[in-house]
Amino acid sequence: MTNVLLQDWNTPFQIAPFDAISDEDFAPALEIALQRHRTEIDAIAQNADPASFANTIEALEAVGRDLDKVLGTFYTVAGADSNPAREALQRDFSPKLAAHFAEISGNKALFARVASVNDARDQLDLTDEQARVLMLTHRGFVRSGAALTGDDEVRMKEIKGRLAELGTAFTQNLLADERDWFMDLGEDDLAGLPEFVVATARAAGEEKGADGPVITLSRSLIVPFLQFSTRRDLRETAYKAWTARGANGGETDNRAIAAEILSLRQERAKLLGYDSFAAYKLETEMAKTHEAVRDLLMAVWEPARAQANADAWVLEQMMVQDGVNGPLAPWDWRFYSERRRKDVHDLNEAEVKPYFQLEKMIEASFACANRLFGLEFRPLDIPLYHAECRAWEVTRRGGHVAVFIG
């Protein structure tokens, strides 16, 4: 039986049939899709006809549909609703995908065809769009190391594979530290917390199997806790845990991983002829050079620093009035900034929040998109990857634009 990920999807807008897909489907589907993609790439590379825009550049754009389906579905699910099985698949997929695309960029016959078309670009009478696609395709091959040979080519493949492994490990270590840490709260520890934070903490406690409310490192919980909790000692504990993600020692510590990533990025840039990874990275960005980036940052830095120092002085005076000794600490910023906002602007987030229910915010967002861009949103009743997930068809003047899943 054909893997559901590789079948034609008889679904609205060919959205993945999430209710028919299990985690066990992804690995075998990926292997088949990778092999099919290799066959498609080889057919382009070994084409006996002279290289042209149609049989090389357009052909490259047309292949890999099965691979796109498998990866698009997998990373949609894994990115929004991770679990141990999907994390293991990500660790397995990363080096395989890195090796696969390194094999493509290192295909000398294929790169020769791309280079041939690029060399003849002025005689091809290309549209602006075609010229742009050609430029991006050729540049992508070059920046991937297609022009390298010998030991440099081998080393580039090794670097790509290792960077893929390290990137996945780095992200999963952060998620593990965020997922595993929590702080139990007694009833006396809820001082200052508005009801919506207390309710969220109790729900988190139930999820963790705790006897009462807890604070986790989820941004939606820890940020309001740091804003409202009057318990400075608990704010300190929570803040330090939050900022120490990936730096707690043990298996999930990212510091050695970060150092190796930086070293490999620099080596990769050097192999491609750049002075630094910054020069390599910024070549395709608006800023173009690290000097331009620094100029922009420094233009912002002085006034931003001056304003931050002025704010810190005000917040420290508030601490003194509360009888708190010592300098303003990082875990004090949000708490006293919230107090200051209420005092100066009479704006209390806890009072305002009930007016921002999810359904009303969705309605407001869609209304704004309609006024600005003429977009309309129609709910879709289709199987999705999570019970809380929803989908809408996006149209403009009756014509289909996209499907929005959130």
C-alpha positions in Angstrom: 0.0 0.0 0.0 1.3 3.4 -0.9 2.4 5.6 2.0 -0.3 8.2 2.6 2.3 11.0 2.4 3.1 10.0 -1.2 -0.5 9.6 -2.4 -2.5 12.1 -4.3 -4.5 14.0 -1.6 -8.2 14.2 -2.4 -8.7 16.9 0.2 -9.8 20.5 0.1 -6.9 22.4 -1.5 -4.8 19.3 -1.3 -4.1 19.9 2.4 -2.4 17.0 4.1 -4.9 14.4 5.5 -3.5 14.8 9.0 -6.0 12.3 10.5 -4.6 9.6 8.3 -0.9 10.3 8.9 1.0 8.8 11.9 4.5 9.5 13.1 5.5 6.1 11.7 4.7 7.2 8.2 7.4 9.9 7.9 10.7 8.0 7.9 9.7 5.5 5.1 8.1 8.3 3.1 11.2 10.4 3.3 13.4 7.5 2.0 11.2 7.1 -1.0 10.9 10.8 -1.7 14.7 11.2 -1.5 15.3 8.4 -4.0 12.7 9.9 -6.4 14.3 13.3 -6.1 17.7 11.8 -6.8 16.3 10.1 -9.9 14.8 13.4 -11.1 18.0 15.3 -10.5 20.1 12.7 -12.3 17.7 13.0 -15.3 18.4 16.7 -15.5 22.1 16.4 -15.0 22.5 13.6 -17.6 20.2 15.2 -20.2 21.9 14.7 -23.6 20.5 17.9 -25.0 22.4 21.2 -24.6 21.6 23.0 -21.4 18.8 25.5 -21.7 16.7 27.5 -19.3 13.8 25.2 -19.9 15.5 21.8 -19.5 17.8 22.9 -16.6 16.5 25.8 -14.6 12.8 25.3 -15.1 13.3 21.6 -14.7 15.0 22.0 -11.3 12.0 24.1 -10.2 9.6 21.4 -11.2 11.2 18.4 -9.4 11.0 17.3 -5.7 7.3 17.6 -5.3 7.1 14.3 -3.3 9.9 15.6 -1.1 8.2 18.9 -0.6 5.0 17.1 0.5 6.8 14.9 3.0 9.0 17.6 4.5 6.2 20.3 4.5 3.9 18.0 6.4 6.5 16.8 8.8 7.9 20.1 9.8 4.5 21.7 10.1 3.5 19.1 12.6 6.9 18.8 14.4 7.3 22.6 14.6 3.9 23.2 16.1 3.2 20.0 18.1 6.5 18.4 19.0 6.8 15.1 20.9 9.7 12.6 21.6 9.0 10.6 18.4 9.1 13.7 16.2 12.2 15.0 17.9 13.9 11.7 17.2 12.9 12.0 13.6 14.3 15.5 13.3 17.6 14.3 14.6 17.6 11.5 12.1 16.4 13.6 9.2 18.8 16.5 9.6 22.0 14.8 8.5 20.2 12.8 5.8 18.8 16.0 4.3 22.1 17.8 4.6 23.9 15.0 2.7 21.1 14.8 0.1 21.3 18.5 -0.8 25.1 18.5 -0.6 25.0 15.7 -3.1 22.9 17.9 -5.4 25.0 21.0 -5.1 28.1 18.8 -5.6 26.8 17.3 -8.8 29.4 18.5 -11.3 27.4 17.6 -14.3 24.4 19.5 -13.0 26.4 22.5 -12.0 28.0 22.6 -15.4 24.6 22.9 -17.0 23.5 25.6 -14.6 26.7 27.5 -15.2 26.3 27.1 -18.9 22.9 28.7 -18.9 24.1 31.4 -16.6 27.0 32.2 -18.9 24.6 32.6 -21.8 22.0 34.6 -19.9 22.4 37.8 -22.0 21.5 35.9 -25.2 18.5 34.0 -23.8 15.9 36.8 -24.0 14.7 36.0 -20.5 11.8 37.8 -18.7 12.7 39.6 -15.5 11.3 36.8 -13.5 13.2 34.1 -15.4 16.5 36.2 -15.0 15.9 36.4 -11.3 15.3 32.7 -11.0 18.4 31.9 -13.0 20.5 34.3 -10.9 19.2 32.8 -7.6 19.8 29.2 -8.8 23.3 29.8 -9.9 24.2 31.8 -6.8 22.7 29.1 -4.6 24.9 26.4 -6.2 28.0 28.6 -5.8 27.3 29.5 -2.2 26.7 25.8 -1.5 30.2 24.9 -2.7 29.4 23.6 -6.1 32.6 25.1 -7.5 34.8 23.5 -4.9 37.0 20.5 -5.8 39.1 17.9 -4.0 39.6 18.1 -0.3 37.7 21.4 0.0 34.6 19.8 -1.6 34.8 16.8 0.8 35.3 19.1 3.8 32.3 21.3 2.8 30.0 18.2 2.7 31.3 17.3 6.2 30.6 20.8 7.5 27.1 20.9 6.2 26.2 17.6 7.7 27.7 18.5 11.1 26.0 21.9 11.1 22.6 20.2 10.4 23.1 17.9 13.4 24.2 20.7 15.7 21.4 23.0 14.7 18.8 20.3 15.5 20.5 19.5 18.8 20.7 23.1 19.8 17.0 23.7 19.2 15.9 20.5 20.9 18.1 21.2 24.0 16.4 24.6 24.4 13.0 22.9 24.1 14.0 20.2 26.6 15.1 22.7 29.2 12.0 24.7 28.7 9.8 21.7 28.9 11.4 20.0 31.9 11.8 23.0 34.3 8.9 24.2 36.5 8.6 25.8 39.9 5.9 24.8 42.4 3.9 27.6 43.9 2.0 27.5 47.2 -1.1 29.6 47.7 1.1 32.3 49.5 3.3 32.4 46.4 0.5 33.8 44.2 0.7 37.3 45.7 0.2 40.0 43.1 -0.7 37.7 40.3 -4.0 38.6 38.4 -6.5 35.9 38.0 -5.6 35.0 34.4 -2.0 34.2 35.5 -3.2 32.2 38.4 -5.5 30.2 36.2 -2.7 29.6 33.7 -0.4 28.5 36.5 -3.0 26.0 37.8 -3.5 24.6 34.4 0.2 24.2 34.0 0.3 22.4 37.3 -2.3 19.9 36.2 -0.4 19.3 33.0 2.8 18.7 35.0 1.0 16.4 37.5 1.8 18.8 40.3 -0.3 19.2 43.5 -0.9 22.9 42.7 0.0 25.8 40.5 3.4 26.0 38.8 5.5 28.4 36.8 7.0 27.0 33.7 9.4 28.5 31.1 6.6 29.0 28.6 6.8 32.6 27.5 3.0 33.0 27.9 3.4 32.1 31.6 6.8 33.3 32.8 6.5 36.8 31.3 3.3 37.8 33.1 4.7 36.1 36.3 7.7 38.4 36.1 5.4 41.4 35.4 3.1 40.9 38.4 4.5 38.7 41.1 5.4 40.6 44.2 7.7 37.8 45.3 11.1 39.1 44.3 12.8 35.9 45.3 10.6 33.8 43.1 11.0 36.2 40.2 14.8 35.8 40.6 14.5 32.0 40.5 12.2 32.0 37.5 14.3 34.6 35.5 17.5 32.7 36.1 16.0 29.5 34.9 14.6 31.2 31.9 17.8 32.8 30.8 19.8 29.6 31.6 18.1 27.4 29.0 20.7 25.5 27.2 23.4 26.4 29.7 22.7 24.2 32.7 25.3 21.6 32.2 24.6 18.0 31.3 23.2 16.6 28.1 21.2 19.7 27.1 24.0 22.3 27.5 24.4 24.2 24.3 27.6 26.1 25.0 30.0 23.7 23.4 27.5 23.3 20.5 27.4 27.0 20.0 31.2 27.2 19.9 31.4 24.4 17.3 28.7 26.0 15.2 30.6 29.3 15.1 33.9 27.6 14.2 32.3 25.5 11.4 30.5 28.6 10.0 33.8 30.4 9.9 35.5 27.5 8.2 32.7 27.2 5.7 32.9 30.9 4.8 36.7 30.6 4.3 36.3 27.6 2.0 34.0 29.8 -0.2 36.4 32.7 -0.3 34.9 35.0 2.3 36.8 36.7 5.1 34.2 35.8 7.7 30.8 34.2 8.1 29.3 37.6 8.5 30.6 38.5 5.0 29.1 35.3 3.6 25.8 35.7 5.3 25.2 39.4 4.5 26.2 39.1 0.8 22.5 38.3 0.0 20.9 40.5 2.6 19.9 44.2 2.3 22.8 45.4 4.5 25.4 43.7 2.3 28.3 44.3 4.7 29.0 43.9 8.4 30.2 47.5 8.4 26.7 48.7 7.3 25.1 46.5 10.1 27.4 47.9 12.7 26.7 51.5 11.6 23.0 50.9 12.0 23.4 49.3 15.4 25.6 52.0 16.7 23.3 54.7 15.5 20.6 53.1 17.7 22.8 52.1 20.6 23.6 55.5 22.2 20.1 56.9 22.3 18.7 53.5 23.3 21.3 53.1 26.1 20.6 56.6 27.4 16.9 55.9 27.5 17.4 52.6 29.3 19.6 54.3 31.9 17.0 56.9 32.5 14.3 54.3 32.9 16.5 52.3 35.2 16.9 55.3 37.5 13.1 55.8 37.7 12.6 52.1 38.5 15.3 52.1 41.2 13.6 55.0 42.9 10.4 52.9 42.9 12.4 50.0 44.5 13.7 52.4 47.2 10.1 53.5 48.0 9.3 49.8 48.4 12.2 49.4 50.8 14.1 47.1 48.5 17.9 47.4 49.0 20.4 46.8 46.2 20.6 47.7 42.5 17.8 47.1 39.9 18.2 43.4 38.8 17.0 41.8 35.6 14.1 40.2 37.3 12.9 43.6 38.6 12.6 45.2 35.1 9.2 43.8 34.1 7.7 44.1 37.5 8.5 47.8 38.1 7.9 48.7 34.5 4.4 47.3 34.8 3.9 49.3 38.0 5.2 52.4 36.3 2.9 51.9 33.3 -0.1 51.7 35.7 1.0 54.8 37.6 1.8 57.0 34.6 -0.7 55.8 32.1 -3.4 54.2 34.3 -3.0 51.2 32.1 -3.4 47.9 33.9 -2.9 44.8 31.6 -4.9 42.6 34.0 -7.9 44.9 33.5 -7.4 45.2 29.8 -6.8 41.5 29.0 -10.4 40.3 29.3 -11.2 42.5 26.3 -8.7 40.6 24.2 -10.3 37.2 24.0 -9.0 34.9 21.3 -12.1 34.9 19.2 -12.4 38.7 19.3 -8.7 39.0 18.3 -9.1 36.6 15.4 -12.2 38.6 14.3 -10.3 41.9 14.6 -7.3 40.6 12.6 -9.5 39.3 9.8 -11.5 42.6 9.7 -8.2 44.6 9.5 -6.9 42.3 6.7 -10.2 42.8 4.9 -10.1 46.6 5.1 -6.5 46.9 4.1 -6.2 44.2 1.5 -9.7 43.0 0.6 -9.1 39.6 2.0 -11.9 37.4 3.2 -11.7 34.3 5.5 -13.9 31.3 5.4 -13.6 28.6 8.1 -12.7 25.1 6.9 -14.0 22.0 8.6 -11.1 19.6 7.8 -8.9 17.2 9.9 -5.8 19.0 11.3 -2.8 18.0 13.4 -4.1 19.3 16.7 -7.5 19.7 18.4 -6.9 23.4 19.0 -5.8 24.0 15.4 -8.1 25.7 12.9 -8.0 26.5 9.2 -9.5 29.2 6.9 -9.6 29.6 3.2 -8.4 33.1 2.2 -10.0 34.7 -0.8 -10.0 38.1 -2.5 -12.9 39.2 -4.6 -14.0 35.6 -4.8 -10.7 34.2 -5.9 -8.7 31.8 -3.9 -5.5 33.2 -2.3 -4.3 30.7 0.3 -5.2 28.5 3.2 -4.4 29.8 6.6 -3.8 27.2 9.4 -3.3 28.3 13.0 
